[in-house]
């Protein structure tokens, strides 16, 4: 994907520099250099959440923002199942939310077939606070039209959790 992005940048320059870096260290990036860091659907794929958040904190300028989106850990927990309620509505059956671990979907075509790190919502939020961030905004967006048509359960249950935090110390 990085090579594809670099080719696109060469064809239509936007002034973007792409680099491959370890999220838990961000060694190639200087301290306090950025106003904004974003991570879209990546935090659950990174083994060391605390080190990653500390690295993000380090590269942000004072009062800089970190915006992220994760698969909603309350509803995309290991072995969660979509079920139909007695009144015919779709819902999610969560049987193992509190056990944090790396897991892979049993579905060979599923989006988590490569695996990810299941963490509770409180683990994410407490790690952000411990690293010196202040929570500013939280969103649990509804599914878009296509996803809601393909998987109606996400019309009433959020599939994503998004937040904006600010570097405070």
Secondary structure, 3 states (H helix, E strand, C coil): CHHHHHHHHHHCCCCCCCCCCCCCCCCCCCCCCEEEEEEECCHHHCCCHHHHHHHHHHHEEEEEEEEEEEECCCCCCCCCEEEECCCCCEEEECCCCCCCEEECCCCCCCCCCCCEEECCHHHHHHHHHHCCEEEEEEECCCCCHHHHHHCHHHHCCCCEEEEEEEECC
